[in-house]
Amino acid sequence: MRLAYDAAGFRPPARLVWCESPVALSHLARNASRADGANVKTAVVDRLRRKVAGLVRRRVHGRVLAEVERAVNSADALVAAAADAVIEGAAHDNTPLLARYRRSDPLSWPDIWRALLGQEGFRYIAAGQHTLSWLGTYEYLRNVLGLRSETEPLRGLTQLALNAGWLQPHAHTCWLAERPDLLCGDPNDRLHDASGPALRFPDGWSVWAWKGVTIPGWMIARPDEITLDKIDAATNVQVRRCMIEIMTPQRYVALGGAARVAEDETGILWRKRWMASDAWAAVEVINATAEPDGTRRHFFLQVPAHLQTAREAVAWTYGMRPDVYSRLVVRT
């Protein structure tokens, strides 16, 4: 951190505060005082990046640089999802603008303008590994292409990205946070774990998620407590869908959660309406291939609630129109 401050033209921070999670960091740094100094994230991170980018462009053609960036700094949807969860859980300072800046930093027009634009929250004044991933490009340029002097100003930030999670730098104090000790996702890189938290930090702060939707932990820890009444009482539509998936559509239908609305040779269409704009539907189908014991498995496939027939619903799962699906010779 001291190397990064020095590269940005600042004296090293007088105080480094290590936190067990970025949420703990946000709660501590929310009370930053005048003694901690102004937030210098823009100078220490963003301005340094622009400075080094300018030096590199003098030596590397833009096309080459773009290719390196594409290969080295690929997007990581799971890390981005974790960052969004952290930002959502971070402390929000509701102190009036004037009182907040009187308490901490001297009033300046850039600060006031940033606050009026809504760019003063944790997302803008702190940096996490997701916002430092671009450093990989410059590590490649340094270690493989030998651009050591051009990338030297980033040495501190690179060491920081390798050893810490989040940071919130101020002129005299810098808050740092641990990385998560658990990060789980599904094949689509969404936060997800069917048996525990999907994101957890050393101090225990965690996020429980089901296919990218943040949910109360009890839904996964104690799934037997999910009932039809709790599903109906849920105010968040996404959480309600997750409750049905965790309970399983089979059990939801068996308990009377949905009504049979259509049936034909392809299956049975079930639907539940809570209000005009909120409904759930699934089509029950039978596996065309028999099990070793001669029985055939039943499957429930969730489908858009506006579909009217089982054939239409089954065709939708294949990405087909009902008339095209009806002409198939073999179905599985």
Beta strands, then each sheet from edge to edge (+ up, - down):
strand 1: 15-19
strand 2: 167-169
strand 3: 173-177
strand 4: 182-183
strand 5: 199-200
strand 6: 206-207
strand 7: 209-210
strand 8: 213-214
strand 9: 259-264
strand 10: 267-275
strand 11: 278-286
strand 12: 298-303
sheet 1: 1+ 3+ 2-
sheet 2: 4+ 5- 6+
sheet 3: 7+ 8-
sheet 4: 9+ 10- 11+ 12-
end
